[in-house]
Amino acid sequence: LELPKPLIEVGGKTILEHVLDALPKEVEEAIIVIGYKGDMIKEKFGESYHGLPLRYVHQWMPAGTAHALSLARPFLEGKFLLMNADDVLGKEAIAEAVKHPLSIMVAKHSEPQKMGVVSVREDGTMAGIIEKPEKPESNLVSTGAMVLDDRLFSYEAAKHEGSGEYYMTHPLGLLAKDHPIQVVEQPLWIPVGYPEDIDRANQLLK
């Protein structure tokens, strides 16, 4: 049976359950953008999770994170928390991130050139973000989790030349020039992108 990544089990529960369990009390509704085998996610979780209302939005083609967010936009008002449904993140750093009007969760990474590298100002806010740079300025990378609001939608996402997808990097970098985005370090970040990541996730969650 082929599963969509959010339904893969690590540490005794699905990745999406880890994501939903880590949400702070301030979250009033979870909007889940589904694509490949998304009906399986809807069938498992239904319309609510431990009292938290769930809403599903269908992304009909894999066109990147910024495109996925644009599909959820009709249901977003004011401040919102954006997270990937195939990453396990620590609860404490998420709770800290939502205290700020705008924030981005980062983690140290041994191969930052493969990720979105975040540069930080002296005051702890984000100076910029570069997707997969050849010579990374630092080893701090975006975990893909961030606290944003409607202001983000004033900045258009650019199409990535290589993949043709729309990433968050471009509008986020523009937003950071105009508004302070607090950088919050996330000590627990377990991305599950490949089969070998499942064993690593199980070990870390022990």
N, C-alpha and C positions, 0 to 999 in steps of 0.2 A: 504493500500500500504506500503510495507516494503522498507525503504530507506537505502542506505549505509550511515554511519555516517557523512561523509563530506557534504551530501545534507540535513541534518537536519537544520531547520531554528532556529536561536537564534538572538534576537535583530533585527528582520526584514530582515535578509538575511542568506543564507546558511553559515555553518561553513567554507567551502572552499572559499567562497567569502571574509569572514573576513581574512582568511589566505593570499589570493592573494592581498587584499587591503593593508595589512600590509607590503608587500615586499618593501624594499628600492629600490631606482632608479638604484643601481648598478646591480640588477638582470636582466640578459638579456634573460633568458628563464626559464620557470617552467617545471620541469619534474615531472609528477604525477604518482606515482606507484598505480595502481588500482587492486582490487581483487574482493571481493564480490559485485555483481551488478555494476561492474565498467562501464558497457556500459551506465548506466544511467548518470554517471558523464560525460562521453564523449559526450553524446547527449546534455546535458545541456550547457557545456562550449565550445565545438567545438575546433577549432585549435588555438584560441587566446582569451585573456581576456583584454579588454581595450588596445589593441595594444601589449600586452605581449604574445609572442609565447608560446604555450602549447604543450608538448610532453607526450604521455602516454606509460607507461611500465606495462605489466601485470604480477602480482605476482600470480602464479597459485595455491599456497597453503599458508596458514598463517604460515610463518616460522620466524617471528621476523623482527625487524627493520634493523639489519645488513644484513640480506638476501635481504630485499627490496632494500636497498642501493646498494648492489652488482649487482642487476638487472639493476640499472640506470647507473652503472659505465661506460659502453661504450660511454655514452653521456656526461660524466663529464670530464672537463679538467681544471686543476689548482684549483682555490679556488671556493668553493660552500657553499651554505646555506642549511642546513638540517632541516626540520620542520615536525611536525605531522599534518595531514589534519583533525584531529578531536579536535584540541586545538585552542582557541582564545588567541592571544598574543598581547601585546602592541607594537605599532609601534616604539616608541622612543628607547626602549631597543634593538630592532632588528637593528635599524640604528647605535646604538653604537657598537653592537657586530660585525658588518661587517667592522668596522674600523680596527679591529685587524686581523693579519694573521690567528690566530686560536683562537676560543673562544667558551664558553658554557654558555647558559642562565640558571640561577638557580632561584628558588623562595623558600621562607620560607614555610614550610608545618607542619601542626599539627601532622601528622602521617608519619614521614619520613621513618619508618621501612617498609612501603608499597611501597617505591619508590627507585630510584637510588640516594643514598646519596653522595654528593660531599664534599670532604675536600679541604680546601683552604690554600695555603702557605701565608707567611707574605707579599709577593710581589703581592698578588692578583691573582696568577695563580693557576690552579688546581693541587692539590697534588695527588688526586686519586678519584675513584668513586666505590662504592660498591652497588650492586643490592640487595634491600630488606634485609639489615643487621638486626640481632636480636637486637643489641645494637648500634643504630646510633651515630656516632661521633658528628653530628650536625643536625640542622633542615633545612639545605639547600639541596634541591633536584634538580635533573636535570629536566628541562621542556621538554627535548627531542629535543630542538632547539639548533643548534650549527653551527659554521662556521668552515669548515674543508678544506683540500686540498688533492691532490693525495697521500701525505705521509701516510694518514690513511690506504691505501690499502696494505701497507707493513706489516701490523699486522693482523693476522688471527683471525676471530671471533670464539669464542668457543661455542659449543652447550650447552645450559642450561640443566642440568640434569633433572629438574622437568618437564619443558614444552617441551623440545626438540627443542626450538626455538633459533635463533641466535640473541643475543642482542648487542647493541652498547657498552655496559659497558666494555667488555673485551678489544677490540682493542683501545678504547678511553683511558682506564687506561694505556695501554702500550705506546700510543702516548704521553701522558702527562709526562711520565718518561723521554722521549727523547727531547721533544719540549714544550716550554711554551704555555699553553692554558689559555687565559685570562678568568676569571670568571666575568660574567656580570649579575647583579641582575635584574630580570624581575618583575616589580610590578604588571603587569596585565597578569595573566595566568589563563585561564578558560578551564580546560580539560572537554570534554563532552564524558565520557566513558559509562555512565549509564543513563537510562531514567530520574532519579531524578536530574541529572546534568542540564537538559534542563531548568527547572524552575529557578535554581540558576543562570544559565548563563543569562537568560532574566532579572532577577533582577539586576545583576551586570552591564549589558550593558545599563540599563536605566540611 
